[in-house]
C-alpha cells in the first residue's frame, strides 16, 4: 500500500488528537503505516455495560475510527474520509483489561476506501478476537473556509 500524503503519519495521528469523542473514550494509536493502523484502549468502568461486558458501542467506535485512520494513510493531503457503510460482527463477549484493534485497507479507490478492522480483547496476556468489521469510507475533498 502506498501513501499519497508524505505527512500521512502526522495527519493520521491528528485525527485521534482532534476527535473529542475519541479522546474521551481513550483510544490511542500505537502503529501507523500506509494502509494499516493499530490502536488500543485501556478499559475503564465507563466502557462497560451493566453486566461488566465491554459495550458493543465502544468496540464499534474503536473498529470504525481505526478503519478511518487506516484509510487516512492512503489519501492525499487535500482529502478526508467519512464512513458511509459499516458492518460489525460481535464474535465473543468482550471481557478484559484492554481492547486492541488492527485495521487494514483492502481497497483504496479514488472515491471509496474499503477497510477491515479486527478488535481483540486482552486479559492476563491472552488475546481473543471479539469483533470484526468491514468499513466503507467515501473520499472527499477538504472544505476550504
Helices and strands as residue ranges (DSSP letters): H 8-17, H 20-25, E 28-33, E 36-42, G 45-47, H 56-72, E 79-90, E 98-108, E 112-123, E 126-141
